[in-house]
Amino acid sequence: MPLPTPAPSSPGGGQNDLHVEQNDEDDVFIQVPENTGTYPDFGALCALLERLAKERKQDMRRKLLERWFNVWRERVGMDLYPLLRLLLPQKDRERAVYGLKEKALGKAFIKALGLNPHASDAVRLINWKRPSDKDKAAGDFPTVLQEVVQKRSSVMRGTMRVDQVNECLDDLAACSGKLDKIMHVIRRISDSTTPSQQAWIVRIILKDLVISVKETTILSVFHPDALSLFNTCSDLKRVAHQLWDPTHRLHDKDKSVQLFRCFAPMLCKRPTKSLEDTVALMKEAKFVIEEKLDGERIQVHKRGNEYRYYSRKGKDYTYLYGQTKTSPDGSLTPYLDKAINTNVQDCILDGEMLVWDPVTEKLMPFGHLKTAALDRTKAERKARPCLKIFDVLYVNGTSLIDKKLSARKQVAHSIIKEIRGRVEFSYEQSGSTAKEIRDALEKVMEDRGEGLVVKHPDSQYQLNGRVSDWIKVKPEYMDDMGETVDVLVVGGNYGSGRRGGGVSTFICAVIEDRQETEDEDPKYSTFVRIGSGFSYLDYEEIRKKNWKKWDPKKPPAWLITAPTGDDDKGDLYIEPQDSFIVKVKAAEITKSEGYGMKFTMRFPRAMRIRDDLDISDCLTASDLLNMTAAVRKRKADDDVQGPKKKRKTTAKTSKSLAAKFQSIDSTQVEVTSDIFAGMKFNVLPHPRIVGEKAKLETLIKQHGGTFCQRPQAKEISTVYRVFGGSDQTPPHSVVQIIRQEESDILRPSFIHDSIENNERQPLRKKYFFHRAADKDRTEEEDDEYEQGDPEDEEADIKQEDNDMDTSLDGPLASSSKAGKDAEMHKSVQPELGADSLSSEYSEWMVLPDQGQENSAQAKDDGDESETQDEWESGAEDGADKTDEWEMVSNGTLASSVANASTTLDVDGSQVVPNAPDAEPPTQLKMGQDDDAAEYDPDIIFKHLAFYLDTPTNARANGMDVKTKHEEDIEASMAEIKKLIEENGGKILELSDPRLTHVVLDQRDYSRLKDLRNRTKLPKRRQLVQSDFVRAAVDAQTLPDEDGFRP
């Protein structure tokens, strides 16, 4: 293994002193000049990080980094590894895993700070995700920590240097998760650093600096060859030491793969809009069609009898599969060693690790991989790891990455002999047309495959490359291929052979909603039969259900079948209330007289049992017909017009759903595309944006998605919530969803961008209002969120800038943009003088002609940049030009408005200043008597008086009623009235001067403006949603009204 990084030497040695490092993988000695200068204060590095977080321009970011690297080399030495590992903590493999997440860090700081575990700040550190109007930093642990520490820290200027911070982090990694040891390290950090510096250290520990600067930028500024070398070894220390001299350039062989160095694998380009486009990118070559599997990308290195297994992100998984063929823990290596030709002494293979189930003879879901690999039993029928190989990159000392794919394939097949269920080649064939891709995809789908990869036969292997030589093809990505539906199992047939002894194929149906019926219970029309995709465990659970014998003479009255044939008549049937929803994917939907729907699916397979859905979430017949009509129309348009064009959407009259299953106007919306096919949304209403919910639901429905008004408990983690708010304090209903940490909340821009681009967009950071921390995700989903499409970094930077200029994000949104990053880092008031740079370090931040450049830019760009004097003095960016939203976030807007135009009454409500001709407002005291001055902790609504905005009360006060939900609102408000009176509150008339609160129902804000005008004198009342009352009763305390503004 590489030797650990030598401890920084003390000042005094010569600049050319060297330390020598040996790499045991290729016996090359790397000579690195030792750092002999004094390391900079960590506070100076924090200033750089804050500047990068605020800086919007990519070229300025690069200049700042370049300046720092150059001054480091001049003042400290040529070894930049101590700096790089702090700038790129997520890429540093030398330091052991901390084993610390936010909750563990919170406990350590509570103990180090001597907080009572039940104190409000201690509770806040543990529950750092909980948002509230009082705690603006909720959702970002380092900022929450900074606010808590700020109240207690006496450190005005940090004394830790960069090398000392690294030493503390090394000690922290060595604590092995023991709280007492961690607490001692935390205390050392707390005693020597300011609150803001502690926040940056925590970001380093969490390996997420949130500065919107990618590793590609940092590495390319450090050295022109740094990114190429990192792609070959994934070793930040090696990069820093091998390329310490910025004038030294790598040889071509150093940029290739090498044994026991984990390289960054080649990636696939995202799908094109049509198969014809994919074929065109192959440039008339006879391309390779290869199976894409849903497993874990693995590279296997073999040298002699020793093997190493690395994941795509560089994690060493050798312990799972065995280091040698005789390893007692070798779940795969003994078999792989047998599969490789004995003439092969060393090689590097690229493939996918999956789990093979010998009972069903099928591949199992990805989640079973680690369990199968760690199973040390000798059972023959147990699930086991299976390596699917699709490339070979190195054989007997020769790198093959510059060879053609076709040549590499030939080598792979010559040196490896397959062992079924252990070591296999992924399915592949050659092709030259879109039809061949389509046929291959159908074949792969039969075997539970995820999709295909189309590869150019002459393609070279590009490390960390994502180019058009490799293109993913998935049914859900294609316009004319693949449909996914959620249907109800209604019948089944007995199986034979290894599937004998119980039901093994299943008949599925959709809700029949095309005709109004007097029956309260819905009817179902048969639609498809499925027999593949279920695991052995699935069959065991399904066969335990309450199946009943099918009687051809007395079929179930609720089931509509085909008039002739036996395709949709099983040996058994199951009542809907005893059944379950299954997600089915197939190549396409076709006409068929063998089913009650007159349609069925080609090559269907079960994706998974939807335990999270209720039977009422089953696909309806109307929706199914809309899907098929949209596909036919799209194909016809393509045949006549060629490429797709955006089409106007017109409402089409169709029969309404049965009342029990009806959604708002959904049947009147024509489906024009399948961009959101398979996705289910819940659009959260915004109290201040009238009509947005209906517009978004219409767009979702038009483009193939579905939506629900209130997700079932079992489907919460799979439904995509959408919220278009930009408030600093979201409505209470949104806050509750965020606290549960089970649902992602997307921004409407995801809907709009997907429609504008005519394809579903990757779920990148910018589309999240909130990303649930407790939700299980695939590696591909994490990659989309973190990186998006890494082909064009400049485009990403520009997009980030645009987002920052046009978005007004809430504090709970994901922090991906530079503007958001800057807000996060400056949301806490800085300690006095703690982060201002002394003249000793001002040189580190000075750029050529920066003073003139910033001065000129300040005139053009307002508060976008800051002058050097402002930076050196620690002044906030554009402090005198802060816009309204920044002022809202730090509280200055409220105070400035209050001072300029209002005064505050004793209870915090605003008193509108008297107009010249207005009568002086009556001075009133809140409460049930003049002596009352405090809330009663046991009777939460005592001293409060409410007006309920019901339709009846509105008419009595001469206001119009326009809602369609009059009866529901009256019933809901009756419950609210009861809760208020049971908890000590009073119900008053709208004109009563003692009124403190006006309660509105979320379904009707039509009188909001009128109510505001009527209740602003003698002092402005609190207008709240009805959820305010429920939340207060649940918590037995009065919550902040700002969280419940209509």
Secondary structure, 3 states (H helix, E strand, C coil): CCCCCCCCCCCCCCCCCEEEEEECCCCEEEEEECCCCCCCEHHHHHHHHHHHHHCCCHHHHHHHHHHHHHHHHHHCCCCCHHHHHHHCHHHCCCCCCCCCCHHHHHHHHHHHHCCCCCCHHHHHHHCCCCCCCCCCCCCCHHHHHHHHHHCCCCCCCCCCEHHHHHHHHHHHHCCCCCHHHHHHHHHHHHHHCCHHHHHHHHHHHHCCCCCCCCHHHHHHHHCCCHHHHHHHHCCHHHHHHHCCCCCCCCCHHHHCCCCCCCCCCCEEECCCCCHHHHHHHCCCCCEEEEEECCCEEEEEEEECCEEEEEECCCCECHHHHCCCCCCCCCCCHHHHHHHECCCCCEEEEEEEEEEEECCCCEEECHHHHHHHHHCCCCCCCCCEEEEEEEEEEEECCEECCCCCHHHHHHHHHHHECCECCCEEECCEEEECCHHHHHHHHHHHHHCCCCEEEEECCCCCCCCCCEEEEEEEECHHHCCCCCEEEEEEEEEEEEECHHHECCEEEEEEEEEECCCCCCCCCCEEEEEEEECCCCCHHHHHHHHCCCCEECCCCCCCCCEECCCCCCCCCCCEECCHHHCCEEEEEECEEEECCCCCCCEEEECCEEEEECCCCCHHHCCEHHHHHHHHHHHHHHHHHHHHHCCCCCCCCCCCCCCCCCHHHCCCCHHHCCCCCCCCCCCEEEECCCCCCCCHHHHHHHHHHHCCCEECCCCCHHHCCCCEEECCCCCCCCCHHHHHHHHHCCCCEECHHHHHHHHHCCCCCCCCHHHEEECCCCCCCCHHHHHHHHHCCCCCHHHHHHHHHHHHHHCCCCCCCCCCCHHHHHHHHHCCCCCCCCCCCCHHHHHHHCCCCHHHHHHHHHHHHHHHCCCHHHHHCCCCCCHHHCCHHHHHHHCHHHHHHHHHHCEECCCCCEECCCCCCCCCCCCCCCCCCCCCCCCCCCCCCCCCEEEECCHHHHHHCCCCCCCCCHHHHHHHHHHHHHHHHHCCCEECCCCCCCCCEEEECCCCCCCHHHHHHHCCCCCCCEEEECHHHHHHHHHCCCCCHHHHCC
